[in-house]
Amino acid sequence: MLEATTATTLQLRTTSNGLLDYSITHPTSCAAGSSGVGQVFRFSSSVGDTLSASFCDIGSMMFIQVFDFTGPQVHQFRCWRATSNHNVCQRLF
């Protein structure tokens, strides 16, 4: 499950047993005119495992990927911070 825990933070949470490999590519530096990018990732096999990352200011983006080993399926999302308290995510096909 992909959820916003705050206006600036997105979290992936495992809601069923299975083998998942998931990652979030996110901004690591929020200085004006300079933005670094990093990635957090996790292998999950237990309900309740989480992974989270934070946005910078309005317009910053994240890319999220979930690989389901039981499928195998890859789910990809692009998310961005639209306003001070509003995030948007789009599934990529």
Secondary structure, DSSP 8 states (H G I E B T S, - for coil): -EEESSSSEEEEE--SSS-EEEEEEEE----TT---EEEEEEEE-STT-EEEEE--STT-EEEEEEEETTTTEEEEEEEEEEETTEEEEEEE-
